[in-house]
Amino acid sequence: MLYIQTLVRCVISIIVLFAFTRLIGKRQMSNMSLFDYINGMTIGSIAGEMAAGVERNLWIGVIAMSFYGGVVFLMDFIDRKSIRARRFFSGTPTLLYEDGKFLKKNFARAQLSISEFQEMCRISGYYDITRIASAQLESSGRLSILAKSETQTVTLADLNIAAREKAFAPISVIYDGKILDRNLTQLGKNAAWLQKKLKEQQVSQNDVFLATVDGEENVSCFLAGT
């Protein structure tokens, strides 16, 4: 009898979960807000407890799932109808980089490190930050990148120019004003060489939020903005 009761509870919990999934609509994980994610975990937890907790009243779990599912549906409805509500519940995009400068305060607000930012750029196909005009972190957690106009459309293939045999991703040599000696050693350079490059650009090391070196030993410095 206990096994049959557990099986029935599992079937009912799956039916209720499926109903709420259809009600809320299709949405990728990356497009879910933190509120949606937490509610989804809560509903799943209740469903598991409902299936295994045979000593508890089945309908209490159904009511709890219905409540959380109703809240998610209501919040989605409000988001679609009100821009202000959407901004309040889902948040607004955070500008991280613009016109060659990193907005350090926004990095702290988004709890994002420069290395994480670089990883997101690489995933989007931007290994060289000098190709980027601006970048902002969306409320979904994705990074939206606007490429510079001169790098958006024209390619080497368009110009019938042969590419170099081996691509070289720029290597970071300064993070938030600190020199990365290991990376410099990898390039066969030292701090004195880097300081000379900074002096040529009339840039102080302490003002540099990120500096990279490309395959032709060009140093690109990105300052911290406000």
C-alpha positions in Angstrom: 0.0 0.0 0.0 2.9 2.4 0.8 4.5 1.8 -2.6 1.3 2.5 -4.4 0.6 5.6 -2.4 4.2 6.9 -3.2 3.7 6.2 -6.9 0.4 8.0 -6.9 2.0 11.0 -5.2 4.8 11.1 -7.8 2.3 11.0 -10.7 0.3 13.9 -9.1 3.4 16.0 -8.4 4.6 15.5 -12.0 1.2 16.5 -13.4 1.2 19.6 -11.3 4.8 20.5 -12.2 3.9 20.0 -15.9 0.8 22.2 -15.6 2.8 25.1 -14.1 5.5 24.8 -16.7 3.0 25.1 -19.4 1.3 28.0 -17.6 4.5 30.0 -17.1 5.7 29.4 -20.6 8.9 28.5 -22.3 12.0 30.3 -21.1 15.7 29.5 -21.3 17.7 29.2 -18.1 19.8 32.2 -19.1 16.7 34.3 -19.5 15.3 33.5 -16.0 15.4 36.1 -13.4 16.8 35.3 -9.9 13.2 35.5 -8.6 12.1 32.9 -11.2 15.0 30.6 -10.4 14.4 30.6 -6.7 10.7 30.0 -7.1 11.5 27.1 -9.5 13.8 25.5 -6.9 11.1 26.0 -4.2 8.4 24.4 -6.4 10.6 21.5 -7.2 11.5 21.0 -3.6 7.8 21.0 -2.6 7.1 18.5 -5.4 9.8 16.1 -4.1 8.6 16.4 -0.5 5.0 15.9 -1.7 6.1 12.6 -3.5 8.2 11.2 -0.7 6.3 12.5 2.4 3.6 9.9 2.4 2.8 10.6 6.0 1.8 14.2 5.1 -1.4 15.5 3.5 -1.0 15.4 -0.3 -3.2 18.4 -0.9 -1.1 20.7 1.4 1.8 20.2 -1.1 -0.5 20.9 -4.1 -1.7 24.1 -2.4 1.9 25.2 -1.7 3.0 24.5 -5.3 -0.1 26.3 -6.6 0.7 29.4 -4.5 4.4 29.6 -5.7 3.3 28.9 -9.3 0.7 31.5 -9.1 3.2 34.1 -7.8 5.5 33.4 -10.7 2.7 33.7 -13.2 1.5 36.9 -11.6 5.0 38.4 -11.6 5.5 37.5 -15.3 2.1 39.1 -16.1 3.1 42.3 -14.2 6.5 42.4 -16.0 4.8 42.3 -19.4 2.4 45.1 -18.5 4.7 47.5 -16.5 8.1 48.7 -17.4 8.7 50.1 -13.9 7.7 46.8 -12.3 10.0 44.9 -14.7 12.9 47.2 -13.7 12.1 46.7 -10.1 11.8 42.9 -10.1 14.2 42.0 -12.9 16.7 44.8 -12.6 18.3 47.0 -15.3 21.3 46.5 -17.5 24.7 47.5 -16.0 27.1 49.3 -18.2 30.6 47.9 -17.6 32.8 49.2 -20.4 32.5 52.2 -22.7 34.9 54.3 -24.9 38.0 52.4 -23.7 37.2 52.7 -20.0 36.0 50.2 -17.4 33.3 51.5 -15.0 34.8 50.1 -11.8 31.9 51.0 -9.6 29.5 49.1 -11.8 31.9 46.1 -11.7 31.6 46.2 -7.9 27.8 46.6 -8.1 27.5 43.6 -10.4 29.9 41.6 -8.3 31.9 40.8 -11.4 35.7 40.5 -11.7 37.7 41.6 -14.7 38.7 38.0 -15.4 35.0 36.9 -15.5 34.3 39.8 -17.9 37.1 38.7 -20.2 35.8 35.2 -20.1 32.3 36.4 -21.2 33.9 38.4 -24.0 35.8 35.4 -25.2 32.6 33.3 -25.2 31.0 36.0 -27.4 34.0 35.8 -29.7 35.8 39.0 -28.6 39.3 38.0 -27.6 40.6 41.5 -28.2 38.8 44.1 -26.1 40.1 46.9 -28.4 37.4 45.7 -30.8 34.7 46.6 -28.4 32.9 49.9 -28.2 30.8 49.2 -25.2 29.6 46.2 -23.1 26.8 45.9 -20.6 25.6 43.1 -18.3 21.9 42.3 -18.9 19.5 41.5 -16.1 19.6 37.9 -17.3 23.3 37.7 -16.6 24.4 37.8 -20.2 26.9 40.2 -21.6 25.8 42.3 -24.5 28.7 43.7 -26.6 28.6 46.5 -29.2 31.6 46.2 -31.6 33.3 49.2 -32.9 32.0 50.3 -36.3 35.3 49.6 -38.1 35.3 46.0 -36.9 31.6 45.1 -37.4 31.3 44.0 -41.0 34.6 44.0 -43.0 36.6 40.8 -42.7 39.9 39.7 -44.2 38.0 37.5 -46.6 36.1 40.5 -47.8 39.4 42.3 -48.6 41.0 39.1 -50.0 43.8 39.4 -47.4 45.4 36.3 -46.1 45.2 35.8 -42.4 48.3 35.2 -40.2 49.1 31.5 -39.8 48.4 31.5 -36.1 45.9 33.6 -34.1 47.2 35.2 -30.9 44.8 36.1 -28.1 45.9 39.2 -26.2 47.4 38.4 -22.8 46.6 40.4 -19.7 49.6 42.0 -18.0 47.8 44.4 -15.5 44.7 43.8 -13.4 43.4 46.7 -11.4 46.8 48.5 -11.3 48.8 45.3 -10.4 51.3 43.8 -12.8 50.9 40.1 -13.6 54.6 39.1 -13.6 53.8 35.5 -14.6 52.1 36.6 -17.8 54.9 39.0 -18.6 57.4 36.1 -18.2 55.3 34.1 -20.5 55.7 36.8 -23.1 59.4 37.0 -22.5 59.1 40.5 -21.0 59.6 42.1 -17.6 58.2 45.0 -15.6 60.7 47.4 -16.9 59.6 46.8 -20.5 56.0 47.3 -19.5 56.7 50.5 -17.6 58.4 51.8 -20.7 55.3 51.0 -22.8 53.1 52.8 -20.2 55.4 55.8 -20.2 55.2 56.0 -24.0 51.4 56.2 -23.7 51.7 58.6 -20.8 49.7 56.3 -18.6 50.3 55.6 -14.9 50.2 52.0 -13.8 47.8 52.8 -10.9 45.3 54.3 -13.3 45.1 51.1 -15.5 42.2 48.8 -14.8 43.3 46.3 -17.5 46.3 46.1 -19.8 46.8 43.5 -22.5 49.6 42.6 -25.0 48.8 41.3 -28.4 50.9 39.1 -30.8 52.8 42.2 -32.2 53.7 43.3 -28.6 51.3 46.2 -28.7 50.1 47.2 -25.2 46.5 48.2 -24.9 45.6 50.1 -21.7 42.1 50.4 -20.4 41.5 52.9 -17.6 38.9 52.8 -14.8 36.1 55.2 -15.2 33.5 56.4 -12.8 
